[in-house]
Structures are given as C-alpha cells and as structure tokens.
Amino acid sequence: MAVFTPVTLDDLGSWMLQFPLGKALAVKGIASGIENSNFFITTEAGEYVLTIFENLNFEQLPFYLKLMRHLADHGVLVPAPVPNAEGELVVALHGKPAAIVSKLEGSSQMSPLPSHCAEVGAMLARMHIAAQDFPLQQANLRSLDWWHETTPKVLPFISDELQHLLRAEVHFQDAFDSTAIYRALPRGPIHADLFRNNVMFVGEQLTGFFDFYFAGCDTWIFDVAVTVNDWCIDVATGELDVDRVNALINAYHRVRPFTKDEGVAWQPMLRAAALRFWLSRLYDYYQPRDAEMLTPHDPAHFERILRLRESLPVPHLPTNL
C-alpha cells in the first residue's frame, strides 16, 4: 500500500525485539494501494510484511487479523499474523497500530487466464465455507451506510450527469437491500477487495490471498461480484470476458453451490460491487490524503463498469434450482 508513515531500519531496531523474528536487516516500502503503509521487511528469520494502519483502529483490527489466523488454520492460503512475546497481533509503531504477517510466495497475475480465475473462484468458496464458524462479527465498513455517508462528499466535484448516475444507483441499491431476496442471501465474513494484486500465484498455482483489511460480514455473492469485476474483464473497456467469468463462477459453484436467490441477485450485486469501488475512487481522487508514493486510482474505470453492469446482460450463475 502507499506509504503514509515512513519506517527506517533504525525505527525497527528495538521495536522488533518483541517478535520471535530476530533483527530487521532490510525494509522497503510497497508502492501500491491507498489505505495503509506497507513494507517488505527482511529479518533473521526470513521475509515478512509490516503494515501500519492509517484508518483502522486498535479495536477494529483484531477482527481482520484473527480472521486471517482462523482461515490459515482451516487450510485457506492467507498470510499468517505473527504475535509478539505477549501474544498480541496488533502493536503500536509510531503511535499507530501495526502488524507483521508472513510473506506469500509468488507474484500477482495481472493478465489472468480462465485457469487462474478458476483457482480464485475455488479458493474464494473455500474461504467462505471456512469462515462460517468464525466467532467475531464486524459489518462490511464500505457497504450501504458508507455509500450514503460518502456520496454527499463527492457530489460537488462531479458533473450533473455523474451526480444523477450516482444518486440513481444508490437509490436502486437501497431498494434491493429492502427485498426478501436480499435478506435471504447467504452471508458471513468476506474479503471484499479480492483484486488481482491481492492474490499470489506461482505459475498457474494459487499461493494465497492477502490484504484482508476491507473484510467484513456481508453477502457472499457480493464478494464474488467484487472479484469478477476485476478478474474477469477487459481492463480497457470494463466488459466481462465470458470465458473467465464462467471459469470463476463454475469453480466456485463446485465447492459451494450458489442458491436460487443468489442467481436473482447476481446482476444487482455486480452493480453494487462496481458502485462501491467507483465511489471510493471518487472520494480518494477528490479528497486525497498526503502520502509518499501515492497515486489515486482513476474513478472512470468503475464508472464504465457500473454503466455496463446496468445496461447489459451478464452470464448466468449456475444454481441449484
């Protein structure tokens, strides 16, 4: 993620003593994303990722880190948080909450084939099943309430046409949220940000999901929609690639079959997933925060995706009818 809070080797000297990792030998900022300060750190025990949290607080963070630990214990490929000598997963660094997790092998697959998408779909289904008995609860903090809170903050910066599009989609999602179909959708902890740069591969073998710091309890089909809207599109146009879509949703369905209600909700949830990221990119673009190595994402990308999901039919979900 972007670096808002710089960290040097000198900063880590005494701070690392509380972890069973030995001395820090090197630290390097990670120049992607816009939410937290992330660093690769090399220690005497190996390579890890250090995150300083810029928005989440000490009370919120146990949900994310304990969820990762729970998933790892259930065979889902995720980074393992490293506790300090007192068993704490979240500790202060420069007065902000921080955590260390294991570093996944491989690299992100930015030009995925259907085979990559199938791997992602199957692992996402396994993640949803494994998280069903996770005891902590926390809402998806970037869902409907956040959309209502954030929309007025971006309206003054956008054209009348875009204001109309944004208001109309929030109204549509409000209406769908009140339906019996929406209330019947299976739900539990979700990743909520499973983009290509948050998954690692070695060749065509998936080695892990990471960056769980938007996770929360929401509908599983929303998580699938977020994933499809990034993994299964032509990046230049936002149009769905049918082969990749089918590879991902069929692989998911074989592990955790979709319900009839999820089939009805599929297109509305693809719209909701596009809205969520269009709105957050509008906010980050027009209300930027200072950070080293920070480049806000272009909001127009998810505006295009939202318009397409509103206007064009989408591949049907396989469901147990």
C-alpha positions in Angstrom: 0.0 0.0 0.0 1.0 3.6 -0.2 3.5 4.9 2.5 1.8 7.5 4.7 4.1 6.7 7.7 7.8 6.2 6.8 9.7 3.5 8.6 13.5 3.0 8.7 15.8 0.3 10.0 16.6 2.4 13.0 12.8 2.6 13.8 12.7 -1.2 13.7 15.8 -1.8 15.8 14.3 -2.0 19.3 10.7 -2.5 18.1 11.4 -5.9 16.6 12.7 -7.3 19.8 9.2 -8.2 20.9 8.8 -10.6 17.9 10.4 -14.0 17.5 12.0 -13.0 14.2 15.4 -11.7 15.1 16.8 -8.4 13.8 15.4 -6.5 10.9 18.0 -6.5 8.1 16.2 -4.5 5.4 12.9 -2.6 5.0 11.3 -1.5 1.7 8.1 0.5 1.2 5.4 -1.1 -1.1 4.1 1.5 -3.6 0.6 0.3 -4.4 -2.8 1.0 -3.0 -4.0 3.9 -0.9 -5.2 2.7 2.5 -2.2 1.7 4.7 1.5 1.9 4.9 3.0 -1.5 3.9 6.6 -2.6 3.9 8.6 -5.7 3.0 10.9 -6.4 5.9 13.8 -8.9 5.8 14.6 -10.4 9.2 17.0 -13.0 10.5 14.0 -15.4 10.4 13.0 -14.6 6.8 10.8 -12.2 4.8 7.6 -10.7 6.2 5.2 -7.8 5.5 4.8 -5.0 8.0 1.6 -2.9 7.9 0.9 0.3 9.7 -2.8 1.0 9.7 -3.8 4.6 8.8 -7.6 4.3 9.2 -8.4 1.2 11.2 -8.0 1.5 15.0 -6.8 -0.9 17.7 -10.4 -2.0 18.5 -11.2 -2.9 14.9 -8.1 -4.7 13.9 -8.5 -8.0 15.9 -11.3 -8.9 13.5 -9.1 -8.8 10.4 -6.0 -10.5 11.9 -7.9 -13.2 13.8 -9.9 -13.9 10.7 -6.7 -14.4 8.8 -5.4 -16.7 11.5 -8.7 -18.7 11.5 -8.6 -19.1 7.7 -5.0 -20.2 7.8 -5.9 -22.8 10.5 -8.6 -24.1 8.1 -6.4 -24.6 5.1 -7.1 -21.4 3.3 -3.9 -19.9 1.8 -3.5 -16.5 3.6 -0.7 -14.7 5.3 -0.2 -15.8 9.0 -0.1 -12.9 11.5 2.9 -13.0 13.8 2.2 -12.5 17.6 4.6 -10.6 19.8 6.0 -12.1 23.0 2.7 -11.3 24.8 0.6 -12.9 22.1 -0.6 -9.6 20.7 -1.2 -9.4 16.9 -1.6 -5.6 16.9 1.1 -3.4 18.5 1.9 0.3 18.3 4.6 1.7 15.9 5.0 5.5 15.6 1.8 5.7 17.7 -0.3 3.8 15.2 -1.5 0.2 15.1 0.8 -2.2 13.3 1.1 -5.9 12.5 3.6 -8.3 10.9 2.4 -11.2 8.7 4.2 -13.9 6.7 5.0 -13.1 3.1 3.4 -15.2 0.4 5.4 -16.8 -2.4 4.9 -15.8 -6.0 3.6 -12.7 -7.7 0.3 -11.2 -8.7 -1.2 -12.4 -12.0 -2.2 -9.2 -13.8 -3.2 -10.9 -17.1 -5.2 -13.9 -15.8 -6.3 -16.8 -18.0 -9.5 -18.8 -17.3 -7.4 -21.3 -15.4 -6.2 -18.5 -12.9 -9.8 -17.4 -12.5 -10.9 -20.9 -11.7 -8.3 -21.2 -9.0 -9.5 -17.9 -7.5 -13.1 -19.0 -7.6 -12.5 -22.3 -5.9 -10.3 -20.7 -3.1 -12.9 -18.0 -2.6 -15.6 -20.6 -2.0 -13.3 -22.5 0.4 -12.7 -19.2 2.2 -16.4 -18.5 2.6 -17.1 -22.0 4.0 -14.1 -21.9 6.4 -15.2 -18.5 7.8 -18.7 -19.7 8.6 -17.8 -20.5 12.2 -15.6 -17.5 12.8 -16.9 -16.1 16.1 -16.2 -12.4 15.6 -18.7 -10.1 13.9 -18.0 -6.8 12.0 -20.0 -5.3 9.3 -18.6 -4.5 5.9 -17.5 -0.9 6.6 -17.7 0.0 2.9 -21.3 -1.1 2.3 -24.6 0.8 2.1 -24.2 3.0 5.2 -20.8 4.2 3.9 -22.2 4.8 0.4 -24.9 7.2 2.0 -22.2 8.9 4.1 -19.7 9.4 1.2 -22.0 10.3 -1.7 -22.6 13.9 -0.5 -18.8 14.4 -0.1 -18.1 13.7 -3.8 -21.2 15.2 -5.5 -19.8 18.8 -5.6 -16.9 17.6 -7.6 -18.6 15.7 -10.4 -20.8 16.6 -13.4 -24.6 16.7 -13.3 -24.7 13.6 -15.4 -22.5 11.7 -12.9 -24.4 13.0 -10.0 -27.6 11.5 -11.5 -25.9 8.2 -12.1 -24.5 8.0 -8.6 -27.8 9.0 -6.9 -29.8 6.6 -9.0 -27.6 3.7 -8.3 -27.6 4.3 -4.5 -31.4 4.5 -4.7 -31.5 1.2 -6.7 -29.3 -0.5 -4.1 -31.4 0.9 -1.2 -34.5 -0.7 -2.8 -32.8 -4.0 -3.5 -31.4 -4.1 0.1 -35.0 -4.0 1.4 -36.2 -7.1 -0.6 -36.8 -10.5 0.8 -34.4 -11.9 -1.8 -31.6 -9.8 -0.5 -32.3 -10.7 3.1 -32.2 -14.4 2.2 -28.8 -14.3 0.6 -26.1 -16.5 2.3 -23.6 -14.4 4.2 -20.6 -14.4 6.5 -17.1 -12.9 6.6 -15.9 -11.8 3.1 -12.7 -10.5 1.7 -14.4 -7.6 -0.1 -11.3 -6.5 -2.1 -10.1 -9.6 -3.9 -8.5 -7.8 -6.9 -5.7 -9.3 -9.0 -3.0 -7.5 -6.9 -4.3 -9.2 -3.7 -3.7 -12.7 -4.9 -0.4 -14.5 -5.4 0.5 -17.2 -8.0 3.4 -19.4 -8.9 2.7 -20.2 -12.5 -0.9 -21.2 -12.5 -0.9 -22.4 -8.9 -2.6 -20.0 -6.4 -0.4 -19.5 -3.4 -2.5 -17.1 -1.4 -5.0 -14.3 -0.8 -3.8 -11.2 1.2 -4.8 -7.7 2.2 -7.9 -8.6 4.3 -8.3 -5.1 5.7 -11.6 -4.4 4.0 -13.0 -7.7 5.2 -16.3 -7.7 7.0 -19.6 -9.7 7.2 -21.7 -9.3 4.1 -23.3 -11.4 1.4 -21.0 -14.0 -0.2 -22.4 -13.1 -3.6 -21.2 -9.5 -3.2 -17.7 -10.9 -2.6 -18.0 -13.0 -5.8 -19.2 -9.9 -7.7 -16.2 -7.8 -6.5 -13.9 -10.5 -7.6 -15.5 -11.0 -11.1 -15.5 -7.2 -11.7 -11.7 -7.2 -11.6 -10.5 -10.7 -12.6 -12.9 -11.3 -15.5 -12.9 -8.1 -17.5 -11.2 -6.4 -20.4 -9.4 -3.7 -18.4 -9.6 -1.1 -21.2 -13.4 -1.3 -21.5 -14.7 -3.0 -18.4 -16.6 -5.5 -20.4 -16.9 -9.0 -19.0 -14.8 -11.8 -20.5 -17.4 -14.7 -20.6 -14.8 -17.5 -20.6 -13.1 -16.1 -17.4 -16.5 -15.3 -15.8 -17.7 -18.9 -16.3 -14.3 -20.4 -15.2 -14.5 -18.5 -11.9 -18.2 -18.9 -11.0 -18.3 -22.6 -12.1 -15.2 -23.4 -9.9 -16.8 -21.6 -7.0 -20.1 -23.4 -7.5 -18.4 -26.8 -7.4 -17.1 -26.0 -3.9 -20.1 -24.0 -2.5 -23.2 -24.2 -4.8 -25.0 -20.9 -5.5 -28.6 -20.6 -4.4 -31.6 -19.6 -6.5 -31.7 -16.2 -4.6 -28.1 -15.6 -5.4 -28.9 -16.2 -9.1 -31.6 -13.5 -8.9 -29.2 -11.1 -7.0 -26.3 -11.6 -9.3 -26.7 -8.6 -11.6 -27.7 -6.2 -8.8 -24.6 -7.4 -6.8 -22.3 -6.8 -9.8 -23.7 -3.3 -9.9 -23.2 -2.9 -6.1 -19.6 -4.0 -6.4 -19.0 -1.5 -9.2 -20.7 1.3 -7.2 -18.6 0.5 -4.1 -15.3 1.0 -5.9 -16.4 3.9 -8.1 -17.5 5.8 -5.0 -14.3 5.0 -3.1 -12.2 6.1 -6.0 -14.1 9.3 -6.4 -13.6 10.0 -2.8 -9.8 9.2 -2.9 -9.4 11.3 -6.1 -11.2 14.4 -4.9 -10.4 14.2 -1.2 -6.8 12.9 -1.3 -4.6 12.3 1.7 -0.8 13.1 1.7 1.4 10.1 1.3 4.7 9.1 -0.1 4.3 7.1 -3.3 0.6 7.7 -3.5 -1.2 7.7 -6.9 -5.0 7.7 -6.7 -6.8 5.2 -9.0 -8.9 6.6 -11.9 -12.6 6.7 -10.9 -13.7 6.5 -14.5 -12.7 2.8 -14.7 -15.5 1.7 -12.3 -17.9 4.3 -13.7 -17.6 2.4 -17.0 -18.1 -0.9 -15.3 -21.2 0.3 -13.5 -22.8 1.6 -16.7 -22.1 -1.8 -18.4 -23.5 -3.8 -15.5 -26.6 -1.7 -15.5 -27.2 -1.9 -19.3 -26.0 -5.3 -20.5 -27.0 -8.8 -19.5 -24.4 -10.8 -17.6 -23.5 -14.5 -17.7 -26.0 -16.5 -15.5 -24.8 -18.1 -12.3 -25.0 -21.9 -12.1 -27.5 -22.5 -9.3 -29.2 -25.4 -7.6 -32.7 -24.8 -8.9 
